[in-house]
Amino acid sequence: MTQQLSDITVGFIGYGAMAQAMAQGFVDGGVLEGGQILACAGHYDKLVDSTSALGVRPMHNATEVAAASDIVILAVKPNLIEEVVTPILHELANSIVVCVAWGWTFDRLETVLEDHTPHISIIPNTPIAVGQGVSVVEDKHNLTDYQAELVRALLEPVSMLETVDTAHMSQAGTISSCAPAFTAMYIEALADAGVQYGLKRASAYRLAAKMVEGTGALQVSDGRLPAAMKDAVCSPGGATIRGVVALEQHGFRGDVISAVQAVEG
């Protein structure tokens, strides 16, 4: 745990899948102790169950979370932001607000928060739970240098931070936050093909998942163009190029692009 974060409290307003993934990453990654994290949600009994493993402290309402937290993470559904924020405006003004609700960019939050409330919008993804996340960070915020560094110290150990302008938050979020679902489908399809030819399913899942992880890590590490990475594996007349041709013939790239277009509407 960094010295910067050793004495702070982070509060989640909303404790669904994304909030739980973030909390898991913070605790397992040694960024925070479980007791430094507070959370509230719509159903208290369910919240008690979902927080117990990490030692996260369940709270009864958003007022309690906001009043006791140095950093408040707004993690409710986008359509609930205004309803949740309005009763706790004063408490939020004394915290750093990190909003992870889709579509709530800096300017939109300015319309509901009190003036001068420090806030920043990000779009994390679920691999943050295992320290392999991506957090898309809006380049427009009103944090001081110290506050911005505190947020960076919280997120950077468990996710790659990619700063983008407001106009491209949605597209960047689609690629990093929606595409884990698409990638899971790809892993499942590869594993199904392996099972078809006799591989045990658990082995096929491990092979496919680790291949995806390693390929992504290689590209991030050296910045090589994906096309060059593909070419490096495709020997003339070999097995891999036959598979590539089959994917092209069935519209693989077009289907991926269509999935992103469907999200963007």
Salt bridges, closest charged atoms under 4 A:
ASP107 OD1 - LYS140 NZ 2.77
GLU110 OE2 - HIS119 NE2 2.76
GLU156 OE2 - ARG152 NH1 2.90
ASP165 OD1 - HIS168 ND1 2.67
ASP192 OD1 - ARG201 NH1 2.86
GLU213 OE1 - LYS210 NZ 2.68
ASP222 OD2 - ARG224 NH2 2.87
ASP231 OD1 - LYS230 NZ 2.98
GLU248 OE2 - ARG253 NH2 2.75
